[in-house]
Amino acid sequence: MSSTQPAPTSASTQPTQSTPEENKWQDCTACRLTGAATFSGLGLYALYEANQQGAFAKVRPKGSPRGAPITAAVGVVFIGLGIGRLFV
């Protein structure tokens, strides 16, 4: 008796390869808007708090925290991250 085995198909012998475009993950528009709004809102809040601490005053009030300029810088960074999240 001779046994015949089915020949493998070309699809099973070739490894599947994906292109880099298929591997790139895409965000939905709602995710981008939510992330951008969150970062921007956090940045605006930090700038508001820095303003309350006297970071933008020409003469800082006596007893104002020394970290006010750092709070302002953090606010600017978060606004930048919000803009970056929206467009990148």
Gaussian input, Z-matrix of N, CA and C with variables (Angstrom, degrees):
# hf/3-21g

backbone

0 1
 N
 C     1     B1
 C     2     B2     1     A1
 N     3     B3     2     A2     1     D1
 C     4     B4     3     A3     2     D2
 C     5     B5     4     A4     3     D3
 N     6     B6     5     A5     4     D4
 C     7     B7     6     A6     5     D5
 C     8     B8     7     A7     6     D6
 N     9     B9     8     A8     7     D7
 C    10    B10     9     A9     8     D8
 C    11    B11    10    A10     9     D9
 N    12    B12    11    A11    10    D10
 C    13    B13    12    A12    11    D11
 C    14    B14    13    A13    12    D12
 N    15    B15    14    A14    13    D13
 C    16    B16    15    A15    14    D14
 C    17    B17    16    A16    15    D15
 N    18    B18    17    A17    16    D16
 C    19    B19    18    A18    17    D17
 C    20    B20    19    A19    18    D18
 N    21    B21    20    A20    19    D19
 C    22    B22    21    A21    20    D20
 C    23    B23    22    A22    21    D21
 N    24    B24    23    A23    22    D22
 C    25    B25    24    A24    23    D23
 C    26    B26    25    A25    24    D24
 N    27    B27    26    A26    25    D25
 C    28    B28    27    A27    26    D26
 C    29    B29    28    A28    27    D27
 N    30    B30    29    A29    28    D28
 C    31    B31    30    A30    29    D29
 C    32    B32    31    A31    30    D30
 N    33    B33    32    A32    31    D31
 C    34    B34    33    A33    32    D32
 C    35    B35    34    A34    33    D33
 N    36    B36    35    A35    34    D34
 C    37    B37    36    A36    35    D35
 C    38    B38    37    A37    36    D36
 N    39    B39    38    A38    37    D37
 C    40    B40    39    A39    38    D38
 C    41    B41    40    A40    39    D39
 N    42    B42    41    A41    40    D40
 C    43    B43    42    A42    41    D41
 C    44    B44    43    A43    42    D42
 N    45    B45    44    A44    43    D43
 C    46    B46    45    A45    44    D44
 C    47    B47    46    A46    45    D45
 N    48    B48    47    A47    46    D46
 C    49    B49    48    A48    47    D47
 C    50    B50    49    A49    48    D48
 N    51    B51    50    A50    49    D49
 C    52    B52    51    A51    50    D50
 C    53    B53    52    A52    51    D51
 N    54    B54    53    A53    52    D52
 C    55    B55    54    A54    53    D53
 C    56    B56    55    A55    54    D54
 N    57    B57    56    A56    55    D55
 C    58    B58    57    A57    56    D56
 C    59    B59    58    A58    57    D57
 N    60    B60    59    A59    58    D58
 C    61    B61    60    A60    59    D59
 C    62    B62    61    A61    60    D60
 N    63    B63    62    A62    61    D61
 C    64    B64    63    A63    62    D62
 C    65    B65    64    A64    63    D63
 N    66    B66    65    A65    64    D64
 C    67    B67    66    A66    65    D65
 C    68    B68    67    A67    66    D66
 N    69    B69    68    A68    67    D67
 C    70    B70    69    A69    68    D68
 C    71    B71    70    A70    69    D69
 N    72    B72    71    A71    70    D70
 C    73    B73    72    A72    71    D71
 C    74    B74    73    A73    72    D72
 N    75    B75    74    A74    73    D73
 C    76    B76    75    A75    74    D74
 C    77    B77    76    A76    75    D75
 N    78    B78    77    A77    76    D76
 C    79    B79    78    A78    77    D77
 C    80    B80    79    A79    78    D78
 N    81    B81    80    A80    79    D79
 C    82    B82    81    A81    80    D80
 C    83    B83    82    A82    81    D81
 N    84    B84    83    A83    82    D82
 C    85    B85    84    A84    83    D83
 C    86    B86    85    A85    84    D84
 N    87    B87    86    A86    85    D85
 C    88    B88    87    A87    86    D86
 C    89    B89    88    A88    87    D87
 N    90    B90    89    A89    88    D88
 C    91    B91    90    A90    89    D89
 C    92    B92    91    A91    90    D90
 N    93    B93    92    A92    91    D91
 C    94    B94    93    A93    92    D92
 C    95    B95    94    A94    93    D93
 N    96    B96    95    A95    94    D94
 C    97    B97    96    A96    95    D95
 C    98    B98    97    A97    96    D96
 N    99    B99    98    A98    97    D97
 C   100   B100    99    A99    98    D98
 C   101   B101   100   A100    99    D99
 N   102   B102   101   A101   100   D100
 C   103   B103   102   A102   101   D101
 C   104   B104   103   A103   102   D102
 N   105   B105   104   A104   103   D103
 C   106   B106   105   A105   104   D104
 C   107   B107   106   A106   105   D105
 N   108   B108   107   A107   106   D106
 C   109   B109   108   A108   107   D107
 C   110   B110   109   A109   108   D108
 N   111   B111   110   A110   109   D109
 C   112   B112   111   A111   110   D110
 C   113   B113   112   A112   111   D111
 N   114   B114   113   A113   112   D112
 C   115   B115   114   A114   113   D113
 C   116   B116   115   A115   114   D114
 N   117   B117   116   A116   115   D115
 C   118   B118   117   A117   116   D116
 C   119   B119   118   A118   117   D117
 N   120   B120   119   A119   118   D118
 C   121   B121   120   A120   119   D119
 C   122   B122   121   A121   120   D120
 N   123   B123   122   A122   121   D121
 C   124   B124   123   A123   122   D122
 C   125   B125   124   A124   123   D123
 N   126   B126   125   A125   124   D124
 C   127   B127   126   A126   125   D125
 C   128   B128   127   A127   126   D126
 N   129   B129   128   A128   127   D127
 C   130   B130   129   A129   128   D128
 C   131   B131   130   A130   129   D129
 N   132   B132   131   A131   130   D130
 C   133   B133   132   A132   131   D131
 C   134   B134   133   A133   132   D132
 N   135   B135   134   A134   133   D133
 C   136   B136   135   A135   134   D134
 C   137   B137   136   A136   135   D135
 N   138   B138   137   A137   136   D136
 C   139   B139   138   A138   137   D137
 C   140   B140   139   A139   138   D138
 N   141   B141   140   A140   139   D139
 C   142   B142   141   A141   140   D140
 C   143   B143   142   A142   141   D141
 N   144   B144   143   A143   142   D142
 C   145   B145   144   A144   143   D143
 C   146   B146   145   A145   144   D144
 N   147   B147   146   A146   145   D145
 C   148   B148   147   A147   146   D146
 C   149   B149   148   A148   147   D147
 N   150   B150   149   A149   148   D148
 C   151   B151   150   A150   149   D149
 C   152   B152   151   A151   150   D150
 N   153   B153   152   A152   151   D151
 C   154   B154   153   A153   152   D152
 C   155   B155   154   A154   153   D153
 N   156   B156   155   A155   154   D154
 C   157   B157   156   A156   155   D155
 C   158   B158   157   A157   156   D156
 N   159   B159   158   A158   157   D157
 C   160   B160   159   A159   158   D158
 C   161   B161   160   A160   159   D159
 N   162   B162   161   A161   160   D160
 C   163   B163   162   A162   161   D161
 C   164   B164   163   A163   162   D162
 N   165   B165   164   A164   163   D163
 C   166   B166   165   A165   164   D164
 C   167   B167   166   A166   165   D165
 N   168   B168   167   A167   166   D166
 C   169   B169   168   A168   167   D167
 C   170   B170   169   A169   168   D168
 N   171   B171   170   A170   169   D169
 C   172   B172   171   A171   170   D170
 C   173   B173   172   A172   171   D171
 N   174   B174   173   A173   172   D172
 C   175   B175   174   A174   173   D173
 C   176   B176   175   A175   174   D174
 N   177   B177   176   A176   175   D175
 C   178   B178   177   A177   176   D176
 C   179   B179   178   A178   177   D177
 N   180   B180   179   A179   178   D178
 C   181   B181   180   A180   179   D179
 C   182   B182   181   A181   180   D180
 N   183   B183   182   A182   181   D181
 C   184   B184   183   A183   182   D182
 C   185   B185   184   A184   183   D183
 N   186   B186   185   A185   184   D184
 C   187   B187   186   A186   185   D185
 C   188   B188   187   A187   186   D186
 N   189   B189   188   A188   187   D187
 C   190   B190   189   A189   188   D188
 C   191   B191   190   A190   189   D189
 N   192   B192   191   A191   190   D190
 C   193   B193   192   A192   191   D191
 C   194   B194   193   A193   192   D192
 N   195   B195   194   A194   193   D193
 C   196   B196   195   A195   194   D194
 C   197   B197   196   A196   195   D195
 N   198   B198   197   A197   196   D196
 C   199   B199   198   A198   197   D197
 C   200   B200   199   A199   198   D198
 N   201   B201   200   A200   199   D199
 C   202   B202   201   A201   200   D200
 C   203   B203   202   A202   201   D201
 N   204   B204   203   A203   202   D202
 C   205   B205   204   A204   203   D203
 C   206   B206   205   A205   204   D204
 N   207   B207   206   A206   205   D205
 C   208   B208   207   A207   206   D206
 C   209   B209   208   A208   207   D207
 N   210   B210   209   A209   208   D208
 C   211   B211   210   A210   209   D209
 C   212   B212   211   A211   210   D210
 N   213   B213   212   A212   211   D211
 C   214   B214   213   A213   212   D212
 C   215   B215   214   A214   213   D213
 N   216   B216   215   A215   214   D214
 C   217   B217   216   A216   215   D215
 C   218   B218   217   A217   216   D216
 N   219   B219   218   A218   217   D217
 C   220   B220   219   A219   218   D218
 C   221   B221   220   A220   219   D219
 N   222   B222   221   A221   220   D220
 C   223   B223   222   A222   221   D221
 C   224   B224   223   A223   222   D222
 N   225   B225   224   A224   223   D223
 C   226   B226   225   A225   224   D224
 C   227   B227   226   A226   225   D225
 N   228   B228   227   A227   226   D226
 C   229   B229   228   A228   227   D227
 C   230   B230   229   A229   228   D228
 N   231   B231   230   A230   229   D229
 C   232   B232   231   A231   230   D230
 C   233   B233   232   A232   231   D231
 N   234   B234   233   A233   232   D232
 C   235   B235   234   A234   233   D233
 C   236   B236   235   A235   234   D234
 N   237   B237   236   A236   235   D235
 C   238   B238   237   A237   236   D236
 C   239   B239   238   A238   237   D237
 N   240   B240   239   A239   238   D238
 C   241   B241   240   A240   239   D239
 C   242   B242   241   A241   240   D240
 N   243   B243   242   A242   241   D241
 C   244   B244   243   A243   242   D242
 C   245   B245   244   A244   243   D243
 N   246   B246   245   A245   244   D244
 C   247   B247   246   A246   245   D245
 C   248   B248   247   A247   246   D246
 N   249   B249   248   A248   247   D247
 C   250   B250   249   A249   248   D248
 C   251   B251   250   A250   249   D249
 N   252   B252   251   A251   250   D250
 C   253   B253   252   A252   251   D251
 C   254   B254   253   A253   252   D252
 N   255   B255   254   A254   253   D253
 C   256   B256   255   A255   254   D254
 C   257   B257   256   A256   255   D255
 N   258   B258   257   A257   256   D256
 C   259   B259   258   A258   257   D257
 C   260   B260   259   A259   258   D258
 N   261   B261   260   A260   259   D259
 C   262   B262   261   A261   260   D260
 C   263   B263   262   A262   261   D261

   B1=1.4195
   B2=1.5196
   B3=1.2710
   B4=1.4659
   B5=1.5201
   B6=1.2748
   B7=1.4646
   B8=1.5248
   B9=1.2643
   B10=1.4701
   B11=1.5153
   B12=1.2726
   B13=1.4630
   B14=1.5181
   B15=1.3087
   B16=1.4605
   B17=1.5299
   B18=1.2928
   B19=1.4628
   B20=1.5264
   B21=1.3168
   B22=1.4733
   B23=1.5209
   B24=1.2820
   B25=1.4653
   B26=1.5153
   B27=1.2981
   B28=1.4675
   B29=1.5292
   B30=1.3325
   B31=1.4604
   B32=1.5270
   B33=1.3361
   B34=1.4534
   B35=1.5166
   B36=1.3228
   B37=1.4582
   B38=1.5220
   B39=1.2958
   B40=1.4589
   B41=1.5237
   B42=1.3307
   B43=1.4581
   B44=1.5251
   B45=1.2947
   B46=1.4662
   B47=1.5174
   B48=1.2883
   B49=1.4559
   B50=1.5138
   B51=1.2933
   B52=1.4542
   B53=1.5178
   B54=1.2755
   B55=1.4561
   B56=1.5237
   B57=1.3266
   B58=1.4658
   B59=1.5252
   B60=1.3323
   B61=1.4619
   B62=1.5197
   B63=1.3357
   B64=1.4581
   B65=1.5269
   B66=1.3212
   B67=1.4530
   B68=1.5208
   B69=1.3179
   B70=1.4635
   B71=1.5181
   B72=1.3250
   B73=1.4543
   B74=1.5149
   B75=1.3001
   B76=1.4581
   B77=1.5256
   B78=1.3447
   B79=1.4579
   B80=1.5180
   B81=1.3083
   B82=1.4568
   B83=1.5361
   B84=1.2977
   B85=1.4635
   B86=1.5205
   B87=1.3046
   B88=1.4621
   B89=1.5298
   B90=1.3309
   B91=1.4634
   B92=1.5241
   B93=1.3227
   B94=1.4637
   B95=1.5272
   B96=1.3150
   B97=1.4645
   B98=1.5266
   B99=1.3245
   B100=1.4572
   B101=1.5287
   B102=1.3174
   B103=1.4599
   B104=1.5182
   B105=1.3316
   B106=1.4610
   B107=1.5222
   B108=1.3254
   B109=1.4660
   B110=1.5286
   B111=1.3177
   B112=1.4620
   B113=1.5209
   B114=1.3314
   B115=1.4640
   B116=1.5251
   B117=1.3220
   B118=1.4565
   B119=1.5267
   B120=1.3114
   B121=1.4615
   B122=1.5205
   B123=1.3194
   B124=1.4577
   B125=1.5270
   B126=1.3237
   B127=1.4590
   B128=1.5218
   B129=1.3249
   B130=1.4657
   B131=1.5241
   B132=1.3178
   B133=1.4676
   B134=1.5274
   B135=1.3183
   B136=1.4603
   B137=1.5310
   B138=1.3307
   B139=1.4667
   B140=1.5289
   B141=1.3158
   B142=1.4601
   B143=1.5368
   B144=1.3263
   B145=1.4674
   B146=1.5319
   B147=1.3255
   B148=1.4649
   B149=1.5204
   B150=1.3168
   B151=1.4637
   B152=1.5265
   B153=1.3173
   B154=1.4687
   B155=1.5247
   B156=1.3255
   B157=1.4605
   B158=1.5243
   B159=1.3312
   B160=1.4514
   B161=1.5090
   B162=1.3098
   B163=1.4632
   B164=1.5201
   B165=1.3263
   B166=1.4584
   B167=1.5287
   B168=1.3116
   B169=1.4625
   B170=1.5219
   B171=1.3377
   B172=1.4701
   B173=1.5237
   B174=1.3065
   B175=1.4618
   B176=1.5199
   B177=1.3162
   B178=1.4586
   B179=1.5191
   B180=1.3246
   B181=1.4616
   B182=1.5213
   B183=1.3236
   B184=1.4632
   B185=1.5287
   B186=1.3113
   B187=1.4581
   B188=1.5165
   B189=1.3292
   B190=1.4620
   B191=1.5295
   B192=1.3103
   B193=1.4635
   B194=1.5271
   B195=1.3073
   B196=1.4606
   B197=1.5183
   B198=1.2849
   B199=1.4579
   B200=1.5173
   B201=1.3176
   B202=1.4641
   B203=1.5326
   B204=1.3346
   B205=1.4695
   B206=1.5317
   B207=1.3136
   B208=1.4684
   B209=1.5213
   B210=1.3305
   B211=1.4597
   B212=1.5244
   B213=1.3193
   B214=1.4619
   B215=1.5255
   B216=1.3165
   B217=1.4755
   B218=1.5239
   B219=1.3162
   B220=1.4679
   B221=1.5284
   B222=1.3249
   B223=1.4585
   B224=1.5137
   B225=1.3263
   B226=1.4640
   B227=1.5292
   B228=1.3171
   B229=1.4691
   B230=1.5211
   B231=1.3300
   B232=1.4603
   B233=1.5221
   B234=1.3110
   B235=1.4629
   B236=1.5254
   B237=1.3167
   B238=1.4670
   B239=1.5132
   B240=1.3284
   B241=1.4634
   B242=1.5388
   B243=1.3251
   B244=1.4535
   B245=1.5168
   B246=1.3284
   B247=1.4605
   B248=1.5307
   B249=1.3165
   B250=1.4528
   B251=1.5143
   B252=1.3066
   B253=1.4775
   B254=1.5098
   B255=1.3069
   B256=1.4564
   B257=1.5220
   B258=1.3303
   B259=1.4561
   B260=1.5270
   B261=1.3179
   B262=1.4618
   B263=1.4964
   A1=109.76
   A2=115.25
   A3=118.99
   A4=108.79
   A5=114.42
   A6=117.98
   A7=108.60
   A8=114.85
   A9=119.47
   A10=108.06
   A11=113.72
   A12=119.53
   A13=108.76
   A14=116.89
   A15=118.47
   A16=109.81
   A17=115.30
   A18=120.55
   A19=109.45
   A20=116.61
   A21=117.71
   A22=110.42
   A23=114.45
   A24=118.78
   A25=109.55
   A26=115.74
   A27=119.96
   A28=111.88
   A29=117.40
   A30=119.97
   A31=111.65
   A32=116.61
   A33=118.71
   A34=112.57
   A35=117.50
   A36=119.14
   A37=112.38
   A38=118.03
   A39=121.13
   A40=109.16
   A41=117.95
   A42=119.02
   A43=110.02
   A44=114.37
   A45=117.87
   A46=108.85
   A47=115.43
   A48=120.82
   A49=107.86
   A50=115.06
   A51=119.32
   A52=109.13
   A53=115.01
   A54=120.48
   A55=109.22
   A56=118.35
   A57=119.74
   A58=113.16
   A59=117.59
   A60=119.36
   A61=111.48
   A62=116.58
   A63=119.80
   A64=111.04
   A65=117.51
   A66=121.18
   A67=113.07
   A68=118.17
   A69=121.04
   A70=109.28
   A71=114.70
   A72=120.53
   A73=109.51
   A74=117.63
   A75=122.76
   A76=109.57
   A77=115.10
   A78=120.64
   A79=109.68
   A80=115.10
   A81=118.38
   A82=108.58
   A83=116.28
   A84=121.07
   A85=111.03
   A86=117.08
   A87=120.17
   A88=111.08
   A89=117.32
   A90=121.01
   A91=110.65
   A92=116.69
   A93=120.53
   A94=110.85
   A95=116.48
   A96=120.02
   A97=111.48
   A98=116.27
   A99=119.89
   A100=111.08
   A101=117.17
   A102=120.72
   A103=112.00
   A104=116.44
   A105=120.34
   A106=110.79
   A107=117.29
   A108=120.41
   A109=111.07
   A110=117.24
   A111=120.77
   A112=111.13
   A113=116.97
   A114=119.99
   A115=111.35
   A116=116.99
   A117=120.06
   A118=111.19
   A119=116.28
   A120=119.64
   A121=112.10
   A122=116.25
   A123=120.28
   A124=110.80
   A125=116.00
   A126=120.46
   A127=111.96
   A128=116.59
   A129=119.69
   A130=111.45
   A131=117.02
   A132=120.01
   A133=110.72
   A134=117.43
   A135=120.62
   A136=110.92
   A137=116.91
   A138=119.76
   A139=111.62
   A140=117.15
   A141=121.01
   A142=110.63
   A143=115.42
   A144=119.06
   A145=111.75
   A146=116.98
   A147=120.04
   A148=110.54
   A149=116.34
   A150=120.00
   A151=110.89
   A152=116.80
   A153=120.60
   A154=111.10
   A155=117.21
   A156=121.35
   A157=111.79
   A158=117.76
   A159=121.08
   A160=114.53
   A161=117.95
   A162=120.75
   A163=111.80
   A164=118.12
   A165=121.08
   A166=112.32
   A167=117.35
   A168=120.74
   A169=109.96
   A170=115.91
   A171=119.16
   A172=110.19
   A173=116.11
   A174=121.37
   A175=105.89
   A176=115.07
   A177=118.52
   A178=110.05
   A179=116.02
   A180=118.85
   A181=111.57
   A182=115.15
   A183=119.78
   A184=108.90
   A185=114.80
   A186=120.22
   A187=114.02
   A188=117.58
   A189=118.83
   A190=109.40
   A191=117.13
   A192=119.56
   A193=112.09
   A194=115.46
   A195=119.84
   A196=111.73
   A197=117.00
   A198=120.54
   A199=113.66
   A200=118.38
   A201=121.10
   A202=112.08
   A203=120.09
   A204=118.12
   A205=112.80
   A206=116.75
   A207=119.96
   A208=109.53
   A209=116.93
   A210=120.88
   A211=110.33
   A212=117.38
   A213=120.95
   A214=110.54
   A215=116.92
   A216=120.33
   A217=110.70
   A218=116.63
   A219=120.25
   A220=109.63
   A221=117.03
   A222=120.70
   A223=112.32
   A224=116.68
   A225=120.61
   A226=110.15
   A227=117.05
   A228=120.61
   A229=110.57
   A230=117.29
   A231=119.84
   A232=112.09
   A233=118.04
   A234=119.75
   A235=109.50
   A236=116.66
   A237=119.99
   A238=111.83
   A239=116.94
   A240=120.11
   A241=111.10
   A242=116.30
   A243=119.70
   A244=112.13
   A245=116.45
   A246=120.38
   A247=109.88
   A248=116.33
   A249=119.61
   A250=112.35
   A251=117.24
   A252=121.04
   A253=110.72
   A254=116.98
   A255=120.43
   A256=112.12
   A257=117.20
   A258=120.10
   A259=114.69
   A260=118.88
   A261=119.51
   A262=110.97
   D1=132.91
   D2=177.01
   D3=-103.95
   D4=132.83
   D5=178.73
   D6=-104.11
   D7=133.38
   D8=177.89
   D9=-110.41
   D10=134.77
   D11=177.96
   D12=-105.66
   D13=140.75
   D14=179.75
   D15=-66.75
   D16=140.32
   D17=178.61
   D18=-72.67
   D19=138.89
   D20=179.40
   D21=-66.24
   D22=144.59
   D23=179.25
   D24=-79.13
   D25=161.16
   D26=-177.74
   D27=-68.29
   D28=-26.01
   D29=-179.54
   D30=-70.07
   D31=-33.13
   D32=-177.98
   D33=-82.75
   D34=-21.12
   D35=-179.27
   D36=-87.31
   D37=-23.56
   D38=-178.44
   D39=-91.31
   D40=127.78
   D41=175.86
   D42=-69.74
   D43=145.40
   D44=179.47
   D45=-79.03
   D46=130.40
   D47=178.20
   D48=-121.94
   D49=134.65
   D50=178.84
   D51=-107.55
   D52=148.31
   D53=179.76
   D54=-82.08
   D55=159.33
   D56=178.62
   D57=-60.34
   D58=-27.84
   D59=178.57
   D60=-67.10
   D61=-32.08
   D62=179.50
   D63=-74.83
   D64=-29.15
   D65=-178.35
   D66=-82.22
   D67=-16.27
   D68=-177.75
   D69=-71.81
   D70=129.93
   D71=-177.41
   D72=-89.55
   D73=132.18
   D74=-178.48
   D75=-111.53
   D76=135.87
   D77=175.03
   D78=-86.48
   D79=150.13
   D80=173.65
   D81=-79.80
   D82=164.38
   D83=-177.35
   D84=-64.37
   D85=-39.00
   D86=-179.55
   D87=-63.94
   D88=-37.79
   D89=178.73
   D90=-66.18
   D91=-41.32
   D92=178.63
   D93=-64.11
   D94=-44.94
   D95=-178.76
   D96=-65.74
   D97=-40.40
   D98=179.45
   D99=-65.29
   D100=-44.32
   D101=178.71
   D102=-64.80
   D103=-42.45
   D104=179.55
   D105=-65.31
   D106=-41.18
   D107=179.36
   D108=-66.63
   D109=-37.34
   D110=179.73
   D111=-66.14
   D112=-49.47
   D113=179.63
   D114=-63.57
   D115=-43.00
   D116=-178.95
   D117=-66.67
   D118=-40.38
   D119=178.45
   D120=-64.45
   D121=-39.65
   D122=177.11
   D123=-65.40
   D124=-38.77
   D125=177.93
   D126=-66.40
   D127=-42.34
   D128=177.95
   D129=-65.01
   D130=-37.95
   D131=177.07
   D132=-64.58
   D133=-41.29
   D134=178.61
   D135=-64.33
   D136=-40.19
   D137=176.62
   D138=-66.12
   D139=-37.23
   D140=176.68
   D141=-62.82
   D142=-45.62
   D143=178.76
   D144=-64.82
   D145=-37.84
   D146=177.11
   D147=-64.24
   D148=-37.26
   D149=177.06
   D150=-66.06
   D151=-39.47
   D152=178.01
   D153=-65.64
   D154=-29.19
   D155=-179.98
   D156=-84.44
   D157=-5.24
   D158=177.37
   D159=89.59
   D160=25.56
   D161=-177.81
   D162=-70.76
   D163=-26.83
   D164=-175.36
   D165=-105.65
   D166=4.64
   D167=179.32
   D168=-77.06
   D169=145.61
   D170=177.92
   D171=-65.14
   D172=-40.30
   D173=175.35
   D174=-119.90
   D175=115.41
   D176=-177.93
   D177=-70.99
   D178=139.27
   D179=179.13
   D180=-64.06
   D181=150.34
   D182=179.72
   D183=-65.72
   D184=134.33
   D185=179.51
   D186=84.87
   D187=7.92
   D188=178.73
   D189=-73.74
   D190=149.47
   D191=-177.75
   D192=-66.03
   D193=146.62
   D194=179.07
   D195=-77.34
   D196=-14.55
   D197=-178.30
   D198=-86.02
   D199=5.04
   D200=-178.73
   D201=-60.78
   D202=-44.38
   D203=176.98
   D204=-63.97
   D205=-31.55
   D206=177.22
   D207=-67.74
   D208=-40.35
   D209=177.18
   D210=-62.62
   D211=-39.14
   D212=177.62
   D213=-65.24
   D214=-40.92
   D215=179.15
   D216=-65.21
   D217=-39.03
   D218=177.79
   D219=-63.90
   D220=-39.62
   D221=177.59
   D222=-61.46
   D223=-43.12
   D224=179.13
   D225=-65.53
   D226=-39.68
   D227=178.80
   D228=-62.53
   D229=-44.43
   D230=-178.99
   D231=-67.35
   D232=-35.05
   D233=175.54
   D234=-65.71
   D235=-40.42
   D236=175.79
   D237=-61.78
   D238=-40.46
   D239=177.40
   D240=-64.54
   D241=-36.48
   D242=177.85
   D243=-64.54
   D244=-42.36
   D245=177.38
   D246=-66.83
   D247=-41.32
   D248=177.77
   D249=-63.53
   D250=-39.20
   D251=179.49
   D252=-64.97
   D253=-32.18
   D254=-178.26
   D255=-72.64
   D256=-39.37
   D257=-171.74
   D258=-104.84
   D259=-17.47
   D260=-176.89
   D261=-101.99

